[in-house]
Each structure stands twice: as C-alpha cells, then as structure tokens.
Amino acid sequence: MKYIFKYIKKFIVKIFKTISYLIDISIGNLLVTLFKIKEINAKKELLKKVRKLVYSLLVLIMIIYNAFFSDYIFLDYTIGYIFKLIVYLASFIKDVKIAAIFIKYSTLLWKGIKVTLHLSIIGTLIGLLIALLFSLILNIRVTKKTNRVLKIIINSSKGFVKLYVTVIRGTPMMIQAMVFFYGVYTFYKWDPLTAAIFTVSINTASYLTEILRGGINAIDKGQMEASRALGLTYTDSLLYIIYPQAIKNSMPAFGNELIINVKDTSVLSVIMVTDLYRVATIAAANTFDIFNTYLLAAILYLILTYSLTILTRFIEKKLKLKEISIPTSANYTEVSLTMPSKEI
C-alpha cells in the first residue's frame, strides 16, 4: 500500500509539472513579451504568479462546476473504483447480513456517499471563501481620517457580520435548512441539493469566521507594528503579513470543520436530500433490519471521516504546522515571584 501511494504521488507531481510547463510556455511567455521583461529573476517571479493565478482559477471553476453542473463524474472516476473494489470483496462474505445489505444497496449507497461528500466539500470551500471576506470586514480599522460615509458602511458591515455569526451559530442546521428551503420555495422553486449547499455554506462560514478572527488575534501585535514601521499600510500589513499566518494556523480547524460537515449533512434529509443517511433509512425500511443497516451506515461514515482526517493531517504535515502546548494543571510549574533578600 505504501508503494502504491508513492507511485500515485509521483504521477500527480508529474501532471502538475506538465501543466506548469504548458502555462509557462503559453501564457507566461506571452506576458513576458508584452511587458518586455528581460531580467531572469523578474521572469521567474512573473511565471510563478501566473501559475498561481491559473491554478486558483481552475480550482474556482472546478468548485462552481461541481456545485451546480456536475453529476459527480470526478468522484466516479476516483473514489468510485475503490468503492467497487470494496463491493467486490464484500461478495466473498455475502452470507453475513451486513455484507448482503451492502451488496444489495451498493448503487444507492454510493449515490448517498457522493451527495454527502459533495455537500461537505463544496459547502466547506464556499463557507471558507465567505469567512475570509467576513473576517476581513471585522478587522477593518476605522480611524478619525476615515470618510463619514465609509465609516457608516464599515460599521454597518461589521454589525451585519456579528449579527449573522450570532444567529447562525445559535440555531441548529436542521432548522436553518427547513427555513431556507421552504422559505425561498414560496417564491422560487429551487431544488433540495442547492438549498442544502447554501445551508452548509452559510453555517460553515459562521464558524470559520470566528476561527479566522481568533487566528488573527493570536498573532503577536508586534508583527503589525513592525510591518507599519517598514512602510506598509494597515491593509497591506493585514493582507500580506497577518492574514497568511492566520490562515495557516487555522488549517487544523478548517480540516476539523470539513469532518464535522460530513456528519452534520445527515440532518439535511429533512429537505429530501438523498445523502448517505437518507439512503440508509430507505434501505432499513425495505429490509426491516434496522440494526445492521444503520451499523453499515456508521461504518461508511467512519471510513469517510477517517480518510479525511488522514488527508488533513498530511496537509498539516506538509505545511509544517506545529502543535502549541497550552499550560494546564498537569504541566504548569508555579513560579515564585518573591524577590531574594539581600545578605547583610
């Protein structure tokens, strides 16, 4: 298994290198020619920025496509093969009740898994984008020199974000899904899946906004002062110095939110979303074997969450994120503040 992952990693790296090369010789060289750049370092810097921009746009297009137009083709041609292999292996123990249920409803279960992953991944990514904007609004500074109209806009925006976070964090996702779906449905007939993505996105955004705000506040204030002393504006210091560190430090929390969303999407069956939980409910109603059916669903949820946990830990390792030990009663050493007396 270790060697298989090693070869997969090499294959993915080669694909990225090939795409980067194609970007450099097409868009990159065109921009170098247009801007008449001759210095080697300037060329490298420009090509690096172009690659980042293209990859960001590709990711954004993929998110939008998967959110509204895709029939989960990407999942079918990746995780789908692993699922088929598990179904094939289960056929050797089909005499066991749970394996028999898994084989009989494998097509329906796979559909439920795809919907669950689709909702959790797309919802988390869209929620993260909203949270980045909202956390930036909360950290905009209003000074005496700020224009009065702009000051009103900033303060109103901050008030809206605070109210939004309070309301969304203070109400269950199940009730939010019911309110949004049936509330909007009275004047716009939207489908349950779109309503579910909307619900997960705004719910995730409220939590990630607070996570990012905490990540920004955790950074030493001296960094802002140092960047201002070097001539950067408050906005530039926030965007280029504070924000990247806050996002990096909050990565474990982002991964945790994704894993929570995989489980929490089960409540969206109340608006007729055919996720893994709803599929398990249908299978349980048909087989009358409630225990084994829901046990199978629990195992599938565990596999999904554990796989995502491994993936997030791998990303954390690559980003070289270190755990910070917080003083507790177990590791706290009392320090005496008594000053030593002078010897006479």
C-alpha positions as CSV (number, residue, x, y, z in Angstrom):
1,M,0.0,0.0,0.0
2,K,2.9,2.4,0.8
3,Y,4.4,1.8,-2.6
4,I,1.1,2.4,-4.4
5,F,0.7,5.8,-2.7
6,K,4.3,6.6,-3.6
7,Y,3.7,6.0,-7.3
8,I,0.4,7.9,-7.2
9,K,2.2,10.8,-5.6
10,K,4.9,10.7,-8.4
11,F,2.2,10.6,-11.1
12,I,0.4,13.6,-9.6
13,V,3.6,15.6,-9.3
14,K,4.4,14.9,-13.0
15,I,1.0,16.1,-14.0
16,F,1.4,19.3,-12.1
17,K,4.9,19.9,-13.6
18,T,3.5,19.3,-17.1
19,I,0.6,21.7,-16.6
20,S,3.1,24.3,-15.1
21,Y,5.4,23.9,-18.1
22,L,2.4,24.5,-20.5
23,I,1.3,27.6,-18.6
24,D,4.9,29.0,-18.7
25,I,5.4,28.5,-22.4
26,S,2.0,29.8,-23.4
27,I,0.5,32.5,-21.0
28,G,3.8,33.2,-19.2
29,N,5.9,33.8,-22.3
30,L,3.2,35.9,-23.8
31,L,3.1,38.2,-20.7
32,V,7.0,38.3,-20.6
33,T,6.9,39.5,-24.3
34,L,4.2,42.0,-23.7
35,F,5.8,43.6,-20.6
36,K,9.3,43.3,-22.2
37,I,10.8,41.7,-19.2
38,K,14.5,40.7,-19.6
39,E,15.8,40.0,-16.1
40,I,15.8,36.3,-15.2
41,N,14.6,36.8,-11.6
42,A,11.7,39.1,-12.8
43,K,10.7,36.4,-15.4
44,K,10.7,33.7,-12.7
45,E,8.6,35.8,-10.4
46,L,6.1,36.6,-13.1
47,L,5.8,33.0,-14.2
48,K,5.3,31.9,-10.6
49,K,2.4,34.5,-10.1
50,V,0.8,33.4,-13.4
51,R,0.9,29.7,-12.4
52,K,-0.7,30.6,-9.0
53,L,-3.4,32.6,-10.7
54,V,-4.2,29.9,-13.3
55,Y,-4.3,27.2,-10.6
56,S,-6.6,29.4,-8.4
57,L,-8.9,30.0,-11.4
58,L,-9.0,26.2,-12.2
59,V,-9.9,25.4,-8.6
60,L,-12.6,28.1,-8.6
61,I,-14.1,26.8,-11.9
62,M,-14.0,23.2,-10.5
63,I,-15.8,24.3,-7.3
64,I,-18.5,26.2,-9.3
65,Y,-18.9,23.3,-11.8
66,N,-19.1,20.6,-9.1
67,A,-21.5,22.7,-7.1
68,F,-24.1,23.4,-9.9
69,F,-23.4,21.4,-13.1
70,S,-21.6,18.2,-12.3
71,D,-23.0,14.7,-12.0
72,Y,-20.1,13.7,-9.6
73,I,-18.0,12.5,-12.5
74,F,-14.8,13.3,-10.6
75,L,-15.9,11.1,-7.7
76,D,-16.9,8.2,-10.0
77,Y,-13.5,8.0,-11.6
78,T,-11.5,8.2,-8.4
79,I,-13.2,7.0,-5.2
80,G,-15.8,5.1,-7.3
81,Y,-13.2,2.5,-8.2
82,I,-12.2,2.0,-4.6
83,F,-15.9,1.6,-3.7
84,K,-16.4,-1.0,-6.4
85,L,-13.4,-2.9,-5.1
86,I,-14.9,-3.0,-1.6
87,V,-18.3,-4.2,-3.0
88,Y,-16.4,-7.0,-4.9
89,L,-14.5,-8.0,-1.7
90,A,-17.8,-8.0,0.3
91,S,-19.2,-10.5,-2.2
92,F,-16.9,-13.2,-0.6
93,I,-18.7,-12.8,2.7
94,K,-22.3,-12.2,1.4
95,D,-23.7,-14.7,3.9
96,V,-23.1,-12.1,6.6
97,K,-26.3,-9.9,6.9
98,I,-24.4,-6.5,6.8
99,A,-22.4,-7.6,3.7
100,A,-25.6,-8.7,2.0
101,I,-27.3,-5.4,2.6
102,F,-24.2,-3.6,1.4
103,I,-24.1,-5.6,-1.9
104,K,-27.9,-5.2,-2.5
105,Y,-27.9,-1.5,-1.9
106,S,-24.4,-0.7,-3.1
107,T,-25.6,1.5,-6.0
108,L,-27.9,3.5,-3.8
109,L,-25.2,3.8,-1.0
110,W,-22.7,5.1,-3.5
111,K,-25.1,7.7,-4.6
112,G,-25.6,8.7,-0.9
113,I,-21.8,8.9,-0.3
114,K,-21.3,11.1,-3.4
115,V,-24.0,13.5,-2.2
116,T,-22.6,13.6,1.3
117,L,-19.0,14.3,0.1
118,H,-20.3,16.8,-2.5
119,L,-22.3,18.8,0.2
120,S,-19.5,18.7,2.8
121,I,-16.6,19.6,0.5
122,I,-18.3,22.2,-1.6
123,G,-20.1,23.7,1.4
124,T,-16.9,23.9,3.4
125,L,-15.0,25.6,0.5
126,I,-17.7,28.2,-0.2
127,G,-18.1,28.8,3.5
128,L,-14.3,29.4,3.7
129,L,-14.5,32.0,1.0
130,I,-17.3,33.8,2.8
131,A,-15.4,33.5,6.1
132,L,-12.3,35.1,4.6
133,L,-14.4,38.1,3.5
134,F,-16.3,38.4,6.8
135,S,-13.1,38.1,8.9
136,L,-11.5,40.8,6.8
137,I,-14.6,43.1,7.4
138,L,-14.3,42.5,11.2
139,N,-10.6,43.5,11.1
140,I,-11.0,46.7,9.0
141,R,-9.9,49.6,11.2
142,V,-11.9,52.9,11.3
143,T,-9.8,56.0,12.1
144,K,-10.6,59.7,12.6
145,K,-9.4,60.3,9.0
146,T,-11.9,57.8,7.6
147,N,-14.7,59.4,5.5
148,R,-18.0,59.6,7.3
149,V,-20.0,57.7,4.6
150,L,-17.2,55.0,4.5
151,K,-17.3,54.8,8.3
152,I,-21.1,54.2,8.3
153,I,-20.6,51.4,5.6
154,I,-17.8,49.7,7.6
155,N,-19.6,49.9,10.9
156,S,-22.9,48.6,9.3
157,S,-20.9,45.7,7.7
158,K,-19.3,44.8,11.0
159,G,-22.7,44.9,12.7
160,F,-24.2,42.7,10.0
161,V,-21.4,40.1,10.3
162,K,-21.6,40.0,14.1
163,L,-25.4,39.5,13.9
164,Y,-25.0,36.8,11.2
165,V,-22.5,34.9,13.2
166,T,-24.6,35.1,16.4
167,V,-27.8,33.9,14.6
168,I,-26.3,31.1,12.5
169,R,-24.2,29.7,15.3
170,G,-27.1,29.9,17.7
171,T,-29.6,27.9,15.6
172,P,-29.4,24.2,14.5
173,M,-28.5,23.4,10.9
174,M,-31.7,21.3,10.6
175,I,-33.9,24.3,11.4
176,Q,-31.9,26.5,9.1
177,A,-32.4,24.0,6.2
178,M,-36.1,24.0,6.8
179,V,-36.4,27.8,7.0
180,F,-34.2,28.4,3.9
181,F,-35.7,25.7,1.7
182,Y,-39.4,26.2,2.4
183,G,-39.0,30.0,2.9
184,V,-37.4,30.5,-0.5
185,Y,-39.6,27.8,-2.1
186,T,-42.6,30.0,-1.7
187,F,-41.4,32.4,-4.4
188,Y,-38.5,30.4,-6.1
189,K,-38.7,26.7,-6.8
190,W,-35.2,25.6,-6.1
191,D,-34.0,22.0,-5.7
192,P,-33.2,20.5,-2.3
193,L,-29.5,20.0,-3.3
194,T,-28.9,23.7,-4.0
195,A,-30.7,24.6,-0.8
196,A,-28.5,22.1,1.1
197,I,-25.3,23.6,-0.3
198,F,-26.5,27.0,0.6
199,T,-27.3,25.9,4.2
200,V,-24.0,24.1,4.7
201,S,-22.0,27.1,3.2
202,I,-23.5,29.8,5.4
203,N,-23.4,27.5,8.5
204,T,-19.7,26.7,7.9
205,A,-19.0,30.4,7.2
206,S,-20.2,31.5,10.6
207,Y,-17.9,29.1,12.5
208,L,-14.9,29.7,10.2
209,T,-15.3,33.5,10.6
210,E,-14.8,33.1,14.3
211,I,-11.9,30.7,13.8
212,L,-10.1,33.1,11.5
213,R,-10.8,36.0,13.8
214,G,-9.2,34.0,16.6
215,G,-6.3,33.1,14.4
216,I,-5.7,36.8,13.5
217,N,-5.9,37.9,17.2
218,A,-3.5,35.1,18.2
219,I,-0.7,36.6,16.1
220,D,1.7,38.9,18.0
221,K,0.7,42.5,17.7
222,G,4.4,43.3,17.2
223,Q,4.2,42.0,13.7
224,M,1.7,44.6,12.7
225,E,3.7,47.3,14.3
226,A,6.9,46.1,12.6
227,S,5.2,46.0,9.2
228,R,3.8,49.5,9.7
229,A,7.3,50.7,10.7
230,L,8.7,49.3,7.4
231,G,6.3,51.5,5.5
232,L,3.3,49.1,4.8
233,T,-0.2,50.4,5.1
234,Y,-2.6,48.8,7.6
235,T,-4.5,47.0,4.8
236,D,-1.2,45.7,3.2
237,S,0.0,44.5,6.6
238,L,-3.2,42.7,7.2
239,L,-3.4,41.1,3.7
240,Y,0.3,40.1,3.3
241,I,1.6,39.6,6.8
242,I,-1.2,38.8,9.3
243,Y,-3.7,37.0,7.1
244,P,-1.4,34.3,5.5
245,Q,-0.2,33.4,9.0
246,A,-3.8,33.3,10.4
247,I,-5.0,31.0,7.6
248,K,-2.0,28.7,8.0
249,N,-2.5,28.5,11.8
250,S,-6.2,27.8,11.3
251,M,-5.8,24.9,8.9
252,P,-6.3,22.2,11.5
253,A,-9.6,23.9,12.4
254,F,-10.6,24.0,8.7
255,G,-10.0,20.3,8.4
256,N,-12.0,19.7,11.6
257,E,-14.9,21.7,10.2
258,L,-14.8,19.6,7.0
259,I,-15.0,16.4,9.0
260,I,-17.9,17.8,11.1
261,N,-19.8,18.7,7.9
262,V,-19.6,15.1,6.6
263,K,-21.5,14.0,9.7
264,D,-23.8,17.1,10.0
265,T,-25.1,16.8,6.5
266,S,-27.1,13.8,7.7
267,V,-29.7,16.3,9.1
268,L,-30.4,17.6,5.6
269,S,-32.5,14.6,4.8
270,V,-35.4,16.7,6.3
271,I,-35.5,18.7,3.0
272,M,-35.4,15.4,0.9
273,V,-31.7,15.4,0.1
274,T,-30.6,11.8,-0.8
275,D,-27.5,11.7,1.3
276,L,-25.9,8.6,3.0
277,Y,-28.3,8.8,6.0
278,R,-31.4,9.0,3.9
279,V,-30.3,6.1,1.7
280,A,-29.6,4.1,4.9
281,T,-33.2,5.0,6.1
282,I,-34.7,3.8,2.8
283,A,-32.6,0.5,3.0
284,A,-33.7,0.0,6.6
285,A,-37.4,0.5,5.7
286,N,-37.1,-2.1,2.9
287,T,-35.1,-4.8,4.8
288,F,-36.7,-4.3,8.2
289,D,-33.2,-4.9,9.5
290,I,-32.6,-1.6,11.3
291,F,-29.6,-2.5,13.4
292,N,-27.4,-3.9,10.6
293,T,-28.4,-1.2,8.1
294,Y,-27.6,1.7,10.4
295,L,-24.4,-0.1,11.6
296,L,-23.4,-0.3,7.9
297,A,-24.1,3.5,7.6
298,A,-22.0,4.2,10.7
299,I,-19.1,2.2,9.3
300,L,-19.3,4.1,6.0
301,Y,-19.4,7.4,7.8
302,L,-16.3,6.3,9.9
303,I,-14.4,5.4,6.8
304,L,-15.2,8.8,5.2
305,T,-14.2,10.8,8.3
306,Y,-11.1,8.8,9.0
307,S,-9.9,9.2,5.4
308,L,-10.4,12.9,5.5
309,T,-8.6,13.0,8.9
310,I,-5.6,11.3,7.3
311,L,-5.7,13.8,4.4
312,T,-5.9,16.9,6.6
313,R,-3.0,15.6,8.8
314,F,-1.0,15.1,5.6
315,I,-1.7,18.7,4.6
316,E,-0.8,19.9,8.1
317,K,2.5,18.0,7.9
318,K,3.3,19.5,4.5
319,L,2.6,23.0,5.9
320,K,4.8,22.1,8.9
321,L,2.2,23.1,11.4
322,K,3.3,22.6,15.0
323,E,1.1,21.9,17.9
324,I,1.3,24.6,20.6
325,S,1.3,23.2,24.2
326,I,-1.2,25.2,26.3
327,P,-0.3,25.4,30.1
328,T,-2.6,23.1,32.1
329,S,-2.7,22.0,35.7
330,A,-0.8,18.9,34.6
331,N,2.2,20.7,33.1
332,Y,2.1,24.1,34.8
333,T,5.0,24.9,37.1
334,E,4.4,27.6,39.7
335,V,7.0,30.4,39.6
336,S,7.8,32.2,42.8
337,L,7.5,36.0,42.5
338,T,9.3,36.6,45.8
339,M,12.4,38.6,45.4
340,P,15.6,37.2,47.0
341,S,16.6,39.2,50.1
342,K,20.0,40.9,50.3
343,E,22.6,39.4,52.5
344,I,23.7,41.8,55.3
